[in-house]
């Protein structure tokens, strides 16, 4: 990589590597764009901040790149996209862009993982009763869930009945 710069009409261009461009600092010559900014045109005096939903992690970027699925950039000038929190996701083809993560639906989770591109249904015997639940939790004692992806466990009760004859009539007693 040839790092020699030349000054041309108070603007900067890189002599050999046209993938990266630099900013004219007004005194000592040109300098590379800072992380979180880029310049993809020759002869520019400034670098542009990366827009929300994109990043430029290294100095001297030619362009900002969109955040990968499971990652977001909420602010302009983002150096590195951040992963979605556990219980939240962002699909790579999300039409809203990479500026926010969506919570998992009830009955789904990311299994505690960050940077998820999708949520998975809870397995049998586990539930996620709130949106954005990081991990599905086992059903409480005395309850069960046999259908994956449900938000609540079903509580099963043990019933017994006893019938007896008392004062010339039959009496049924039901108890849990």
N, C-alpha and C positions, 0 to 999 in steps of 0.2 A: 504494500500500500504506500503510494507516494504521498507524503504529508506536506509537501511544499505548497504554499498558497500564494496566489498573486492577487494584487489589488487591481480592480478594473472599474473605473468610473465610480469610486466610492462603494462598490458592491463586491461581494466575495463569491468566488467559485473555487471548487477544488480542482486542481490540475489533472488528476488522473482517475479518481474514483467518483463517478457521477451518481453513485447510489447515495452518497451523503453530501450534504451541503453545509455551509457555515454562515455565521452571522458576523457582520462587520462591527467591531467594537469601538471604532472611531479613533483609536490611538495606535495600538500595536498591530493591527491587521485583523485577520479573521479568526473566529473560534467556532468550534462545533456547537450545534444545537444541544441544549441540556436535555437530560432524560425528561420525558413528559412533553416534549415538543419535537417538531420536525420541519423540514423545508425541502420540498420536492421540485423547486424551480431554481434555475441558475440565475445569478445576478440579484438575489434578494438581500435586503439589509436586515431582516429579522426572521426569527423562527416562529411558527404558529404553535400554540398550545394544542395538544391532542384534545379532541372533543370528548364529551362524556361517552362512555361505552367503548373507549379505545385506549391504547397504551403505547408508550415508546420507552422501553426499559433501559436502553443504552444511549449514550451520547452520540450525536451525529446521525440521527435517524433521517432517512429519506421520506418515510411516511409513518403515520400512526397505524397500528393494526388493531382490528376489533378484538374485544375480549373473547376468549374461548368459552364454550358452554360451561356453565357452573361458576363463571367468574363475572364480575361487574366492575365498572369504573363510574362512580357516582358524580365525580367532579371533572371539570376541564383540567388538562395538564397532568393527568395521571401517569405516573412513572410505571407502575405495575398494577394490573387488575387484581382485585381481591376475591378470594373464594366466597361463595355463598355459605352462610352459617349452616350448621347441622339442622335439619328440619326444613330447610329452604332449598330451592333449586332454580336453575335457569337453563332452559333448553338452548342448544346452539342455534336453532332457527327461530328463536323467540322474536316475533315481529315488533315487539316494543323496544327492542334493542337491549344492550347490555348495561342498563343503568340501575336495575333493581332485580332482586330475587323474589320468587313467589313462594308462599308457604305450602308445604305438603297438605293435601286434603286430609280430613279425618279418615282414619283407617289406613293411612300411609305414613311412611317415614323415609329418611335417608339412611337408616341404620347407624346413625351417629356420625356419618361421614360429612365432611365439608366439601364444597366444590362440586356438588351433585348436579347432573343434567336432568335427572328425573327422580321421582319418588317411587318406592316400591310398596305394594300392598303388604299389610301385616300378615304374618303367617298364622295358621290355625293356632288357637290358644293364646294369641297376643292381640292387643288392641292399641289404637291411638285415638283417644277421645277428643283431642284438641287439634286445631289446625297448627301446623308448624312444629309438631312434636318430633324431636330429634330421633327417638327410638321407640319402637313398639314395646309395650310392657306386657308381662304375663297377666293373664286373668287372675283375679283374686280367688282365694280358696272358696270352694263352694260355687264357683261359676265357671263357665267355659265359653268358647267361641269356636265353632267348627267350620265357619266360612271365612276364608282369607279376605282381608281388606275391610273388616268391620271396625266400627268405632266403639262399640260397647260389648262387654261380656254379658252373657245371659246367666242369671243366677238360678240355680236349681235348688229346690227345697226337697227335703225328705219329709214326706207326709206319712202319717199312719192314722188309721181309724180304729176305733174300738166301739163295738155295739154291745150294749147290755140291757137287761130288763130291770127296771127299777119302779117300784110303786105302781104296778100294773100297766106299764107302758115301756116301749123300747126307746132307748136313748142312744144316739150316735155321737161320738166324740171324735173330732178331727184335731190333730196337733202336728206341729212341725218339730 
